[in-house]
Amino acid sequence: MGVIVAIVNNKGGVGKTTLTVNLAHALANRGKKILIVDNDAQCNASSLLVDADVVSDSVYELYESDDTPLERCVYPTAYDGLSIIPNSEETAALEINLNLGIPTSYLRLRDRLRDYAKSNFDFTFIDTPPNWGYFVLAALHAADCVIVPILCSSRFSMEGLTRALSLIEGVRQRENPDLRLLRLIVNNVDKRTAISRVVTDKLRRLFEDDVLFKTSIPTNTQFSQAEMEGKSIIRFSPRSVGAKYYRSLATEFLEIFEPGVAQ
């Protein structure tokens, strides 16, 4: 059975979509069958991975009704082994009605996605919006585990971390006993700056190795360049520092689920 991973942080600009797309591609290159669910109506992951002109059914249909088979919402990407359920901006308008159905409606994505994703993919990544709203909570109800990216270049980057950990634990205790924190990941590391060193050192002191990925992602302008080209960093610049670190992260990720096999 596959594993469903939610990528969450209420802060914007921490690199959730960059992490989702690049880790997914690195794992697909390792022969894994990967699905991305773009659960953010900003549609950033969708814009990187699928042409909007070919999308007819999307995450919108998963939330709006039971009439559309989930299979019709899944699209191939330019990367072998990597598929996506894209989103549309119209999905944001559903949040008001979905909130009226809380807490039952929190299970909407879980009921529509979980069995299919776990049966057909090795790993499913749910990209989420930068808040603690309905679509984040729905992702946590659907997931097995959570990765929380932390921006290393800001002294405010850890402000939401306690809330994130509390939210994950609350969902686990109340509605989704399968849920657990997989790892925190430090993003946008620039070892030349004092703030990067301070944040990284503090995290290493606060959290054990089984809570924090050993691999951190460095600051690299090629990430932005790759996104401008609509490509993953591995496709855009396979020999770049960023590509190297995402390959390393994929190895570490797989080692959690397949000890001794990922090398």
C-alpha positions as CSV (number, residue, x, y, z in Angstrom):
1,M,0.0,0.0,0.0
2,G,1.2,3.5,-0.8
3,V,1.9,6.4,1.5
4,I,0.1,9.8,1.5
5,V,2.2,12.7,2.6
6,A,0.9,16.2,3.2
7,I,3.2,19.2,2.8
8,V,2.1,21.9,5.2
9,N,3.1,25.2,6.7
10,N,0.9,28.3,7.3
11,K,3.7,30.6,6.1
12,G,3.9,31.6,2.5
13,G,7.1,31.4,0.6
14,V,8.6,28.5,2.6
15,G,8.9,26.4,-0.6
16,K,6.1,23.9,-0.2
17,T,5.4,23.6,-3.9
18,T,9.1,23.6,-4.8
19,L,9.6,20.8,-2.3
20,T,6.6,18.9,-3.5
21,V,7.5,19.0,-7.2
22,N,11.2,18.4,-6.9
23,L,11.1,15.6,-4.3
24,A,8.3,13.9,-6.3
25,H,10.4,14.0,-9.5
26,A,13.5,12.8,-7.7
27,L,11.5,9.8,-6.4
28,A,10.0,9.1,-9.8
29,N,13.5,9.0,-11.1
30,R,14.1,6.2,-8.6
31,G,11.4,4.1,-10.2
32,K,8.6,5.1,-7.8
33,K,5.1,5.8,-9.0
34,I,4.2,9.2,-7.7
35,L,1.0,11.3,-7.5
36,I,0.8,15.0,-6.6
37,V,-2.5,16.4,-5.4
38,D,-2.5,20.2,-5.9
39,N,-4.8,21.1,-3.0
40,D,-4.0,24.8,-3.2
41,A,-6.3,26.9,-5.4
42,Q,-3.3,29.1,-6.3
43,C,-2.5,26.2,-8.6
44,N,1.3,26.6,-8.5
45,A,2.1,22.9,-8.7
46,S,-0.5,22.5,-11.5
47,S,1.1,25.3,-13.6
48,L,4.5,23.6,-13.3
49,L,3.3,20.1,-14.3
50,V,0.3,20.2,-16.6
51,D,-1.0,22.4,-19.4
52,A,-4.2,24.1,-18.2
53,D,-5.7,23.8,-21.6
54,V,-5.9,20.0,-21.3
55,V,-7.5,20.0,-17.8
56,S,-11.2,19.4,-17.7
57,D,-11.6,17.7,-14.3
58,S,-9.6,18.6,-11.2
59,V,-9.5,18.8,-7.4
60,Y,-12.6,21.0,-7.8
61,E,-14.6,17.9,-8.9
62,L,-13.3,15.9,-5.9
63,Y,-14.8,18.4,-3.5
64,E,-17.8,19.5,-5.4
65,S,-19.6,16.1,-6.0
66,D,-19.3,12.4,-6.3
67,D,-20.3,12.3,-9.9
68,T,-16.8,12.6,-11.4
69,P,-14.7,9.4,-11.1
70,L,-11.4,10.2,-9.5
71,E,-9.5,8.6,-12.4
72,R,-10.7,11.4,-14.7
73,C,-8.9,13.9,-12.5
74,V,-5.5,12.3,-12.7
75,Y,-3.2,13.6,-15.5
76,P,0.3,12.4,-16.6
77,T,3.2,14.9,-16.5
78,A,6.3,15.3,-18.6
79,Y,8.1,13.1,-16.0
80,D,7.9,9.4,-16.2
81,G,6.2,7.9,-13.2
82,L,4.8,11.2,-12.0
83,S,1.1,12.1,-12.2
84,I,-0.9,15.0,-10.9
85,I,-4.5,15.9,-9.8
86,P,-4.4,19.6,-10.7
87,N,-6.4,22.4,-9.2
88,S,-8.4,25.3,-10.5
89,E,-8.9,28.8,-9.0
90,E,-12.6,28.1,-8.7
91,T,-11.9,25.6,-5.9
92,A,-11.4,28.5,-3.5
93,A,-15.1,29.4,-3.9
94,L,-16.1,26.0,-2.5
95,E,-14.5,26.7,0.9
96,I,-17.5,28.5,2.4
97,N,-19.9,25.6,1.7
98,L,-17.4,23.0,2.8
99,N,-16.9,24.9,6.1
100,L,-20.6,24.7,6.7
101,G,-20.3,20.9,6.7
102,I,-17.4,20.7,9.3
103,P,-16.4,18.3,10.8
104,T,-17.8,15.7,8.4
105,S,-16.6,17.6,5.3
106,Y,-13.0,17.4,6.5
107,L,-13.2,13.7,5.3
108,R,-14.2,14.7,1.8
109,L,-10.8,14.4,0.3
110,R,-9.9,11.4,2.4
111,D,-13.0,9.5,1.2
112,R,-12.5,10.4,-2.5
113,L,-8.7,10.0,-2.7
114,R,-7.3,7.7,-0.1
115,D,-8.1,4.1,-1.3
116,Y,-7.3,5.0,-5.0
117,A,-4.0,6.7,-4.2
118,K,-2.7,4.1,-1.8
119,S,-3.6,1.3,-4.3
120,N,-2.1,2.9,-7.4
121,F,0.9,4.9,-6.2
122,D,3.9,4.4,-4.1
123,F,3.8,7.9,-2.7
124,T,1.2,10.7,-3.0
125,F,2.1,14.3,-2.0
126,I,-0.6,16.8,-1.2
127,D,0.5,20.4,-1.7
128,T,-1.4,22.8,0.5
129,P,-2.1,26.5,0.8
130,P,-0.2,28.8,3.2
131,N,-2.8,28.9,6.0
132,W,-4.5,26.6,8.5
133,G,-7.8,26.7,6.7
134,Y,-10.2,24.1,5.4
135,F,-8.0,22.6,2.6
136,V,-5.1,22.1,4.9
137,L,-7.3,20.3,7.4
138,A,-8.7,18.2,4.7
139,A,-5.2,17.2,3.6
140,L,-4.3,16.3,7.1
141,H,-7.4,14.1,7.4
142,A,-6.4,12.3,4.1
143,A,-2.7,11.8,4.8
144,D,-0.6,9.2,6.6
145,C,2.2,11.6,7.5
146,V,3.3,15.3,7.2
147,I,6.4,17.1,6.1
148,V,6.8,20.7,7.4
149,P,9.3,22.9,5.5
150,I,10.9,25.6,7.5
151,L,12.4,28.7,5.9
152,C,15.9,29.2,7.1
153,S,16.4,32.7,6.0
154,S,14.0,34.4,8.4
155,R,14.0,34.8,12.2
156,F,10.2,34.4,12.0
157,S,10.3,31.1,10.3
158,M,9.8,29.0,13.4
159,E,6.8,31.0,14.7
160,G,4.2,28.7,13.1
161,L,6.1,25.5,13.9
162,T,4.6,24.9,17.3
163,R,1.1,25.5,15.9
164,A,1.8,23.1,13.0
165,L,3.0,20.3,15.4
166,S,0.0,20.9,17.7
167,L,-2.4,20.8,14.7
168,I,-1.0,17.6,13.4
169,E,-1.3,16.0,16.9
170,G,-4.8,17.3,17.3
171,V,-6.0,15.7,14.0
172,R,-4.2,12.5,14.9
173,Q,-5.9,12.2,18.3
174,R,-9.4,13.2,17.1
175,E,-10.0,12.0,13.6
176,N,-7.0,10.4,11.8
177,P,-5.0,8.0,14.0
178,D,-2.9,7.1,11.0
179,L,-1.4,10.6,10.9
180,R,2.2,11.3,12.1
181,L,4.9,13.9,11.6
182,L,7.3,12.4,9.1
183,R,10.0,15.1,9.3
184,L,10.8,18.8,9.3
185,I,13.0,20.0,6.5
186,V,15.1,23.2,6.6
187,N,14.8,25.1,3.4
188,N,16.6,28.0,1.8
189,V,19.8,27.6,3.7
190,D,22.6,30.0,3.1
191,K,25.5,29.0,5.3
192,R,27.1,32.4,4.7
193,T,24.4,34.2,6.7
194,A,24.2,34.4,10.5
195,I,20.4,33.9,10.5
196,S,20.7,30.6,8.6
197,R,23.3,29.3,11.0
198,V,21.2,30.4,14.0
199,V,18.0,28.8,12.8
200,T,19.7,25.6,11.7
201,D,21.6,25.2,15.0
202,K,18.4,25.9,17.0
203,L,16.5,23.2,15.1
204,R,19.3,20.7,15.5
205,R,19.2,21.4,19.3
206,L,15.5,21.2,19.6
207,F,14.7,18.1,17.5
208,E,16.1,14.6,17.3
209,D,17.4,13.1,14.1
210,D,14.2,11.2,13.5
211,V,12.2,14.5,13.4
212,L,14.5,16.6,11.2
213,F,15.8,15.6,7.7
214,K,19.5,15.5,7.7
215,T,19.4,16.9,4.2
216,S,18.6,20.6,4.0
217,I,17.9,22.5,0.8
218,P,20.3,25.4,0.0
219,T,19.5,28.8,-1.4
220,N,19.9,28.5,-5.2
221,T,18.7,31.0,-7.8
222,Q,18.3,28.0,-10.2
223,F,15.1,26.9,-8.4
224,S,13.4,30.1,-9.5
225,Q,14.9,29.8,-13.0
226,A,13.6,26.3,-13.2
227,E,10.1,27.3,-12.2
228,M,10.1,30.1,-14.7
229,E,10.8,27.5,-17.3
230,G,8.1,25.2,-15.9
231,K,10.5,22.5,-15.0
232,S,11.8,20.7,-11.9
233,I,15.4,21.5,-10.9
234,I,16.5,18.0,-12.0
235,R,15.1,18.5,-15.5
236,F,16.2,22.1,-15.7
237,S,19.8,21.6,-14.4
238,P,20.5,18.0,-13.6
239,R,24.1,18.7,-12.4
240,S,23.2,21.7,-10.3
241,V,23.7,21.9,-6.5
242,G,19.9,22.0,-6.1
243,A,19.4,18.8,-8.1
244,K,22.1,17.1,-6.0
245,Y,20.4,18.0,-2.8
246,Y,17.0,16.8,-4.0
247,R,18.5,13.5,-5.0
248,S,20.0,13.2,-1.5
249,L,16.6,14.1,0.0
250,A,14.9,11.4,-2.0
251,T,17.4,8.8,-0.8
252,E,16.9,9.9,2.8
253,F,13.1,9.9,2.3
254,L,13.1,6.3,0.9
255,E,15.4,5.1,3.7
256,I,12.6,5.9,6.1
257,F,10.2,3.5,4.3
258,E,12.7,1.1,2.8
259,P,15.6,0.8,5.2
260,G,18.7,-0.5,3.5
261,V,17.1,-0.5,0.1
262,A,17.3,3.2,-0.9
263,Q,21.0,3.3,-1.6
